[in-house]
Amino acid sequence: MIDKPNVLIFIDWFYPAFKAGGPIKSVFNMAEALKEEYAFHIVTSNLDEDGSVLDVIFNQWTEFSGFPVIYLNAEKQKNKNFKKLLDEVRPVVIYYNSLFSKNFTLIPYLLFKKESIIQLIAPRGMLGKGALAIKPLKKSLFLQFAKCFIFSQSKTYWHATSEQEAKEIKAALGTKTKIKIAQNLSSPIVRREHLIKEIGELKLVFISRLALKKNLLFALELMQKLQNEMDISLDIYGPIEEENYWEKCKAIIEKDNRIHYKGILAPHEITPTLQQYHFYILPTLHENYGHSIVEAIVCGVPVIISKNTPWLNINQNGIGADLPLDELNQWELYLRKIIELSQAEYDQMVKNCLEFSKHNIVDKRHRIAAIDLFKFNS
């Protein structure tokens, strides 16, 4: 039996942590899909994103879903221990699932620059226009410094999940930046139970982190435009990430009995929860991939999203709509349109979601590109 090449992954949070959302899902799906080709070893913290301590064995190798994982507490997130892990795993590639992480990108990356090992960085949308607009001065100064003095090693490559993200990386770090493109890998298609859709009724759901970037406030303002539509509802799920932003949202929610905050979902609860609603709504400021959007589509739930994601031409495919954020009236008109959908019209949209998933999301070409992501000429 031929030994599989080892890949060492650094990520701030990993399952059973789940409050960081998509980035954890991205790494898990990749490791699960490529486990026959590569031996992934995952280095992460022993915390969830909110600082809560995970119920795991930490500071020694353990397993999660068959993958070797080491959950490090703060004392062990140091150069000496990272070097020890490198010597144990002897990887052909080191993969970083973040750009701005101090302990799980910058510290190990700088430590390993002297090693003759490929270092592959996934910025996960952090170089997109919408993401850079949050704390822009701090990020601009960092990037100016980083491209000259940090990410200058010849064996440094960048993982873009789309042609658009590749352009964003080059715009931020220079046209000579070495990039490999591979779309994120999704969960399998899930056929949904039949959901009743009556004319005049609409059940919307928002599942995401409660932060400025996800733009829940926009969805709430949209609901206010539909004050007279009493058979439209919006349920909200997700961890509260930015308290000040959430207070603004809560002030609207408390005055509207059609809107409810339902708390946090564990990963295994997301699909069955999505399937209780007619449409998923996410007016995001920026998504590199949009795992929650994909999870909705692959389980047959049409989506209403902004144009700040890779998932464009949604309307033409009959699976929802992608709309501009500077045109609130378009969102209002679309919601008024889908409120009036019949059962047959809605069922057709569900079928369209599953067909779209087959041809555009769960596609063997994406898996081949992911395998190539870790192949380099020696």
C-alpha positions as CSV (number, residue, x, y, z in Angstrom):
1,M,0.0,0.0,0.0
2,I,1.4,3.4,-1.0
3,D,1.5,6.0,1.8
4,K,-0.7,9.0,1.1
5,P,1.0,12.4,1.1
6,N,0.5,14.3,4.4
7,V,-1.1,17.7,4.5
8,L,-0.9,19.8,7.6
9,I,-3.8,22.2,8.1
10,F,-3.9,25.2,10.4
11,I,-7.3,26.5,11.3
12,D,-8.5,28.7,14.2
13,W,-11.6,26.5,14.9
14,F,-12.7,23.0,13.9
15,Y,-15.5,20.7,14.7
16,P,-17.0,20.2,17.3
17,A,-16.6,24.0,17.2
18,F,-19.2,25.4,14.8
19,K,-19.9,29.1,15.6
20,A,-17.4,30.3,13.0
21,G,-19.6,28.9,10.2
22,G,-18.4,28.4,6.7
23,P,-14.6,28.1,7.0
24,I,-14.9,25.1,9.3
25,K,-17.3,23.5,6.8
26,S,-14.9,24.2,4.0
27,V,-12.1,22.4,5.6
28,F,-14.2,19.4,6.8
29,N,-15.8,18.9,3.3
30,M,-12.4,19.1,1.6
31,A,-10.8,16.6,4.0
32,E,-13.7,14.3,3.8
33,A,-13.9,14.4,0.0
34,L,-10.1,13.9,-0.5
35,K,-9.3,11.4,2.3
36,E,-8.5,8.7,-0.3
37,E,-5.8,10.9,-1.9
38,Y,-4.3,12.7,1.1
39,A,-3.7,12.2,4.8
40,F,-4.9,15.4,6.4
41,H,-3.7,16.4,9.9
42,I,-5.6,19.3,11.4
43,V,-4.1,21.8,14.0
44,T,-6.6,24.0,15.7
45,S,-7.5,25.6,19.0
46,N,-9.5,24.0,21.9
47,L,-12.1,26.8,21.7
48,D,-15.2,27.8,19.7
49,E,-15.3,31.2,18.1
50,D,-17.0,32.8,21.1
51,G,-14.2,31.6,23.4
52,S,-16.1,28.7,25.0
53,V,-13.9,25.6,25.7
54,L,-14.6,22.5,23.6
55,D,-15.3,19.2,25.3
56,V,-12.3,17.5,23.6
57,I,-8.9,16.0,24.5
58,F,-6.4,18.8,23.9
59,N,-2.6,19.1,23.3
60,Q,-2.3,15.6,21.9
61,W,-3.4,14.0,18.7
62,T,-7.0,12.7,18.7
63,E,-9.5,12.0,15.9
64,F,-12.6,13.7,14.6
65,S,-14.6,11.8,11.9
66,G,-11.5,9.7,11.1
67,F,-9.1,12.7,10.8
68,P,-6.1,13.2,13.1
69,V,-6.8,16.5,14.9
70,I,-4.9,18.3,17.7
71,Y,-6.7,20.9,19.7
72,L,-4.2,23.2,21.2
73,N,-4.8,25.4,24.2
74,A,-3.2,28.9,24.3
75,E,0.0,27.8,26.0
76,K,0.8,25.3,23.2
77,Q,0.1,27.7,20.3
78,K,3.8,28.6,20.1
79,N,6.8,28.1,17.7
80,K,8.4,25.3,19.6
81,N,5.2,23.2,19.5
82,F,4.4,24.0,15.9
83,K,7.9,22.8,14.9
84,K,7.4,19.6,16.8
85,L,4.1,19.0,14.9
86,L,5.8,19.7,11.6
87,D,8.5,17.1,12.4
88,E,5.8,14.5,13.4
89,V,3.7,15.0,10.3
90,R,6.3,15.7,7.7
91,P,3.8,17.2,5.3
92,V,4.2,17.9,1.6
93,V,2.0,21.0,1.9
94,I,1.0,23.2,4.8
95,Y,-2.4,24.7,4.4
96,Y,-3.7,27.8,6.2
97,N,-7.4,28.4,6.4
98,S,-7.2,32.1,7.0
99,L,-5.2,35.2,6.1
100,F,-5.4,37.4,9.2
101,S,-5.1,34.7,12.0
102,K,-2.2,35.4,14.2
103,N,-1.8,32.0,15.9
104,F,-2.9,29.7,13.1
105,T,-1.5,31.5,10.0
106,L,1.1,34.3,10.7
107,I,3.1,32.6,13.5
108,P,3.5,29.1,11.8
109,Y,3.9,30.6,8.3
110,L,6.8,32.8,9.4
111,L,8.3,29.9,11.4
112,F,8.2,27.6,8.3
113,K,9.3,30.1,5.7
114,K,12.8,28.7,6.0
115,E,11.6,25.1,5.3
116,S,11.5,23.8,1.8
117,I,7.8,23.0,2.0
118,I,4.9,24.4,0.0
119,Q,2.8,26.8,2.0
120,L,-0.8,27.3,0.7
121,I,-3.0,30.1,2.1
122,A,-6.8,30.3,1.7
123,P,-7.9,33.8,2.4
124,R,-11.6,32.7,2.5
125,G,-13.0,35.9,1.0
126,M,-11.0,38.2,3.3
127,L,-9.6,40.1,0.3
128,G,-13.0,40.7,-1.3
129,K,-14.3,44.3,-1.6
130,G,-17.0,43.9,1.0
131,A,-14.7,42.2,3.5
132,L,-11.9,44.8,3.1
133,A,-14.5,47.6,3.7
134,I,-14.8,46.4,7.3
135,K,-11.9,48.0,9.3
136,P,-10.3,49.2,6.0
137,L,-7.3,51.2,7.3
138,K,-6.1,48.4,9.5
139,K,-6.3,45.8,6.8
140,S,-4.8,48.1,4.1
141,L,-1.7,48.8,6.3
142,F,-1.3,45.1,7.1
143,L,-1.5,44.1,3.4
144,Q,1.0,46.7,2.3
145,F,3.4,45.4,4.9
146,A,2.6,41.7,4.4
147,K,3.1,41.5,0.6
148,C,6.6,43.0,1.0
149,F,7.9,41.4,4.1
150,I,5.7,38.4,5.1
151,F,4.2,36.5,2.1
152,S,7.3,36.8,0.0
153,Q,8.6,33.2,0.1
154,S,8.9,31.5,-3.3
155,K,7.1,28.4,-2.2
156,T,4.0,30.4,-1.1
157,Y,0.8,29.8,-3.0
158,W,-2.8,31.0,-2.6
159,H,-6.0,29.0,-2.8
160,A,-8.8,30.9,-4.6
161,T,-12.2,29.3,-4.7
162,S,-13.2,31.2,-7.9
163,E,-11.8,33.3,-10.8
164,Q,-13.2,36.3,-9.0
165,E,-11.4,35.5,-5.8
166,A,-8.2,35.0,-7.8
167,K,-8.6,38.6,-9.2
168,E,-9.2,39.9,-5.6
169,I,-6.0,38.2,-4.4
170,K,-3.9,39.6,-7.2
171,A,-5.4,43.1,-6.6
172,A,-4.4,43.0,-3.0
173,L,-1.0,41.2,-3.2
174,G,0.3,41.8,-6.7
175,T,-0.1,40.3,-10.1
176,K,2.8,37.9,-9.6
177,T,1.1,36.1,-6.7
178,K,0.9,32.4,-7.4
179,I,-2.7,31.1,-7.2
180,K,-4.4,27.8,-7.5
181,I,-8.2,27.7,-8.1
182,A,-10.5,25.1,-6.7
183,Q,-14.1,25.6,-5.7
184,N,-15.2,24.7,-2.2
185,L,-16.7,21.2,-2.0
186,S,-20.3,20.9,-0.8
187,S,-22.3,18.5,1.2
188,P,-24.3,15.9,-0.9
189,I,-27.7,16.7,-2.4
190,V,-30.5,16.1,0.1
191,R,-34.1,15.4,-1.1
192,R,-36.6,17.4,1.0
193,E,-39.9,16.5,2.4
194,H,-42.9,18.1,0.7
195,L,-43.6,21.6,2.2
196,I,-47.1,23.1,1.8
197,K,-47.0,26.5,0.0
198,E,-50.3,28.4,0.0
199,I,-50.9,31.6,-2.1
200,G,-50.4,34.6,0.2
201,E,-48.1,32.8,2.6
202,L,-44.3,33.0,2.8
203,K,-41.9,31.5,5.4
204,L,-38.4,33.0,5.3
205,V,-35.3,31.9,7.2
206,F,-32.0,33.6,7.8
207,I,-29.2,31.3,9.1
208,S,-25.8,33.0,9.6
209,R,-23.6,34.8,12.0
210,L,-25.2,37.9,13.4
211,A,-22.7,40.5,12.2
212,L,-22.5,43.5,10.0
213,K,-21.1,41.5,7.0
214,K,-24.2,39.2,6.9
215,N,-26.5,42.3,6.7
216,L,-29.5,41.0,8.7
217,L,-30.6,44.6,9.3
218,F,-31.3,44.9,5.6
219,A,-33.7,41.9,5.8
220,L,-35.4,43.4,8.8
221,E,-35.9,46.8,7.0
222,L,-37.3,44.8,4.0
223,M,-39.8,43.2,6.3
224,Q,-40.9,46.7,7.4
225,K,-41.7,47.4,3.8
226,L,-44.2,44.6,3.9
227,Q,-46.0,45.6,7.1
228,N,-49.4,44.8,5.8
229,E,-48.4,41.2,4.7
230,M,-49.3,39.3,7.9
231,D,-48.7,35.9,6.4
232,I,-45.0,36.5,5.8
233,S,-42.6,35.4,8.6
234,L,-38.9,35.6,9.1
235,D,-37.1,33.3,11.5
236,I,-33.5,34.0,12.4
237,Y,-30.8,31.6,13.6
238,G,-27.1,32.2,14.3
239,P,-24.6,33.2,17.0
240,I,-24.5,36.9,18.0
241,E,-21.1,38.0,16.9
242,E,-21.3,41.8,17.1
243,E,-23.4,43.0,20.1
244,N,-23.9,46.6,19.0
245,Y,-25.1,45.5,15.6
246,W,-27.4,42.9,17.2
247,E,-29.0,45.6,19.4
248,K,-30.0,47.5,16.3
249,C,-31.6,44.4,14.9
250,K,-33.3,43.4,18.1
251,A,-35.0,46.8,18.3
252,I,-36.8,46.0,15.1
253,I,-37.5,42.4,15.9
254,E,-39.1,43.2,19.2
255,K,-41.7,45.4,17.5
256,D,-42.7,42.9,14.8
257,N,-44.4,39.6,15.9
258,R,-43.7,38.1,12.4
259,I,-40.0,38.0,13.1
260,H,-38.4,35.7,15.7
261,Y,-34.8,35.0,16.8
262,K,-34.6,31.2,17.4
263,G,-31.0,30.8,18.7
264,I,-28.0,28.8,17.4
265,L,-28.1,25.7,15.3
266,A,-25.6,22.8,15.6
267,P,-24.3,21.7,12.2
268,H,-26.5,18.6,12.0
269,E,-29.6,20.8,12.7
270,I,-29.1,23.1,9.7
271,T,-30.5,21.0,6.8
272,P,-33.7,19.8,8.6
273,T,-34.3,23.4,9.8
274,L,-33.9,24.9,6.3
275,Q,-36.4,22.4,4.9
276,Q,-39.1,23.9,7.2
277,Y,-39.1,27.2,5.2
278,H,-40.0,28.3,1.7
279,F,-37.0,30.5,1.0
280,Y,-33.6,31.2,2.5
281,I,-32.6,34.9,2.6
282,L,-29.1,36.4,3.0
283,P,-28.5,40.0,1.9
284,T,-24.8,39.6,2.6
285,L,-22.2,42.3,2.0
286,H,-19.7,39.7,0.7
287,E,-19.3,35.9,0.5
288,N,-16.3,34.1,-0.9
289,Y,-18.4,31.0,-1.3
290,G,-21.5,31.1,0.9
291,H,-21.8,27.7,2.5
292,S,-25.2,28.5,3.9
293,I,-26.5,29.5,0.4
294,V,-25.2,26.2,-1.0
295,E,-26.7,24.2,1.9
296,A,-30.1,25.7,1.1
297,I,-29.9,25.0,-2.6
298,V,-28.7,21.4,-2.2
299,C,-31.5,20.5,0.1
300,G,-34.1,22.1,-2.3
301,V,-34.7,25.5,-0.7
302,P,-34.7,28.5,-3.1
303,V,-32.6,31.5,-2.1
304,I,-32.9,35.3,-2.0
305,I,-29.4,36.7,-1.9
306,S,-27.4,39.8,-2.7
307,K,-25.2,40.1,-5.8
308,N,-22.1,40.0,-3.5
309,T,-21.6,36.2,-3.8
310,P,-20.3,33.8,-6.5
311,W,-23.9,32.6,-7.0
312,L,-25.2,34.9,-9.8
313,N,-27.9,34.2,-12.3
314,I,-30.0,32.6,-9.6
315,N,-33.2,34.0,-11.1
316,Q,-32.5,32.6,-14.6
317,N,-32.0,29.2,-13.1
318,G,-35.4,29.3,-11.4
319,I,-34.0,28.8,-7.9
320,G,-34.6,32.3,-6.4
321,A,-33.1,35.7,-6.9
322,D,-29.8,37.6,-6.6
323,L,-30.5,41.2,-6.1
324,P,-28.5,44.5,-5.7
325,L,-28.4,45.9,-2.2
326,D,-28.8,49.5,-3.5
327,E,-32.3,48.6,-4.9
328,L,-34.4,47.8,-1.8
329,N,-37.5,48.1,-4.0
330,Q,-36.4,45.1,-6.1
331,W,-36.3,43.0,-3.0
332,E,-39.7,44.2,-2.0
333,L,-41.1,43.4,-5.5
334,Y,-39.6,40.0,-5.5
335,L,-41.0,39.1,-2.1
336,R,-44.5,40.3,-3.2
337,K,-44.1,38.1,-6.2
338,I,-43.2,34.9,-4.4
339,I,-45.8,35.4,-1.7
340,E,-48.3,34.7,-4.5
341,L,-46.6,31.5,-5.7
342,S,-48.9,28.5,-6.0
343,Q,-48.0,25.0,-4.7
344,A,-47.1,23.8,-8.2
345,E,-45.0,26.9,-8.9
346,Y,-43.1,26.5,-5.7
347,D,-42.6,22.7,-6.2
348,Q,-41.0,23.5,-9.5
349,M,-38.5,25.8,-7.8
350,V,-37.6,23.0,-5.4
351,K,-36.9,20.7,-8.4
352,N,-34.9,23.4,-10.0
353,C,-32.7,23.6,-6.9
354,L,-31.9,19.9,-7.0
355,E,-31.1,20.0,-10.8
356,F,-28.9,23.1,-10.3
357,S,-27.1,21.3,-7.5
358,K,-26.3,18.3,-9.7
359,H,-24.8,20.4,-12.5
360,N,-23.2,23.3,-10.6
361,I,-22.4,22.3,-7.1
362,V,-22.0,18.6,-6.6
363,D,-19.8,18.1,-9.7
364,K,-16.9,15.7,-10.0
365,R,-14.9,18.4,-11.8
366,H,-14.7,20.4,-8.5
367,R,-13.3,17.3,-6.7
368,I,-10.6,16.9,-9.4
369,A,-9.6,20.6,-9.0
370,A,-9.4,20.1,-5.2
371,I,-7.1,17.1,-5.7
372,D,-4.9,19.2,-7.9
373,L,-4.8,21.9,-5.3
374,F,-2.2,19.9,-3.4
375,K,-0.1,18.8,-6.3
376,F,3.1,20.7,-7.1
377,N,6.0,20.0,-9.4
378,S,8.9,18.8,-7.3
